[in-house]
Amino acid sequence: MRRRDFLGKSAGLAGSALLPAGLGAFYNIPALPKGEEPEKNEVYWAQISQLYPRPEGYINLENGYFSHQPLPVLEFHRQKERDLNTRNSWVMRREQTGIIENSRKDLAQFLGCDAEELAITRNTTESLNTVIMGYPWKKGDEVVIGDQDYGSMVEAFKQAANRYGIKLREASVPLNPVSDEQVVNAYSSLFTSKTRMVHITHLINLTGQVVPVAAIAAVARKKGILSAVDSAHAVAHIQFSIPDLQADFVGASLHKWLCNALGTGFLWMKKEHIEKIWPLMGDTGLPKTNIRRFEHQGTRPLHTIESIGEALRFHQKIGSELKEKRLRYLMQYWTSKVTDLPKIKLLTPHRDDKRCGAIANVAVDGYSPDELSKVLYDKFRIFTVAINHPVVNGVRITPHLSSSLEDLDALVAALTTL
Ligand SMILES: Cc1ncc(COP(=O)(O)O)c(C=O)c1O
């Protein structure tokens, strides 16, 4: 079915009466491809790609900020928004609890964790700020963070340092690790008897590197150090379950690779920690052991929470394993074609399957990140983002399931010309 046909359908849906859950049924989501290397079956992926809205006039290779919703999820979300605005407070007063609990259950099942350890938040920033601001720090406590951690978490730790007198130590994560041990050592060499927590970015947004979280957390645990994990870019991108990480706290956003609407995330924490953490927003009404203490957000976009289930359904039609393979294939498709070009430097461990996914970072001699990103857009109509960071300087390239090999060929041609 061609894009126009899908769009025609979606226009019809938007104006029609309310539809039941599972709008995916109204779209022709293709059956999984058979045969070897399904991640390279371009007939299948062209059909999947058409399920995503696509911008006019440029190639979007900056899908790292957030993900666009596939049409079935987008339509479900719109319908639920319309329903909420039609039935208004009735939904909030009579159905809210059930909707949140259903989403919690669906998400817990997907993540392989206990729903009673899972809070639905607005994003990773809120989830991890809850832990960073709410941990009962004592003056002199130490925390090990990574030198490529996301700015919001670093800022939160800096504020906690100013407020509670904790000390931050920064691990230098190698850009092209030769082994897990090398990465583990970068963190564990900074552990002291005063270290209370290690903060690990699961999939680094700057470079796309996947960090061996479980190996770091295992060493930390032996020393009585808690692990807080930023899985913002890892969820629904690379395959894992919460127990795999061996962590104490995990925060993530669902508007990134799960492709839910903007404004949902989760905070998972081990049951034993729930009563120790102070919520960001006061809630003394619930028992201290209840994970829902961390969901006191005030009035919230309930339809967005409700569409988590639909985003999971769409994701699972493709499956985590195949989606991860496709995303990594797209990244390796273009990086393998430019890696030997003179003046090109790839800042991602792009050949090492267990250390990468969709995201890679490229630098070209003679261009600053801003200049490179600008020329890619101005001359070649390829949208990317410049990364100017003390450790990483290049342009981040992030294809998605909506990207085609032609999009990546255009990038390769542009980089070759430059
Ligand atoms: C590694 C990482 N952590 C956290 C975040 C913050 O996510 P959000 O803005 O959804 O809270 C991002 C956003 O890009 C990220 O890349």
The ligand as an SDF file (V2000), in Angstrom:
LIG
                    3D

 16 16  0  0  0  0  0  0  0  0999 V2000
   21.1420    9.6490   27.2980 C   0  0  0  0  0  0  0  0  0  0  0  0
   19.9480   10.5170   27.5470 C   0  0  0  0  0  0  0  0  0  0  0  0
   19.4590   10.5890   28.7790 N   0  0  0  0  0  0  0  0  0  0  0  0
   18.3980   11.3490   29.0810 C   0  0  0  0  0  0  0  0  0  0  0  0
   17.7850   12.1030   28.1100 C   0  0  0  0  0  0  0  0  0  0  0  0
   16.6290   12.9690   28.5090 C   0  0  0  0  0  0  0  0  0  0  0  0
   15.4560   12.4730   27.9860 O   0  0  0  0  0  0  0  0  0  0  0  0
   14.1160   13.3140   28.2390 P   0  0  0  0  0  0  0  0  0  0  0  0
   14.3460   14.6520   27.6440 O   0  0  0  0  0  0  0  0  0  0  0  0
   13.0660   12.5380   27.5470 O   0  0  0  0  0  0  0  0  0  0  0  0
   13.9530   13.3830   29.7040 O   0  0  0  0  0  0  0  0  0  0  0  0
   18.2580   12.0700   26.8160 C   0  0  0  0  0  0  0  0  0  0  0  0
   17.6130   12.8820   25.7790 C   0  0  0  0  0  0  0  0  0  0  0  0
   18.0080   12.9230   24.6470 O   0  0  0  0  0  0  0  0  0  0  0  0
   19.3680   11.2480   26.5260 C   0  0  0  0  0  0  0  0  0  0  0  0
   19.8760   11.2010   25.2940 O   0  0  0  0  0  0  0  0  0  0  0  0
  1  2  1  0
  2  3  1  0
  2 15  2  0
  3  4  2  0
  4  5  1  0
  5  6  1  0
  5 12  2  0
  6  7  1  0
  7  8  1  0
  8  9  2  0
  8 10  1  0
  8 11  1  0
 12 13  1  0
 12 15  1  0
 13 14  2  0
 15 16  1  0
M  END
$$$$
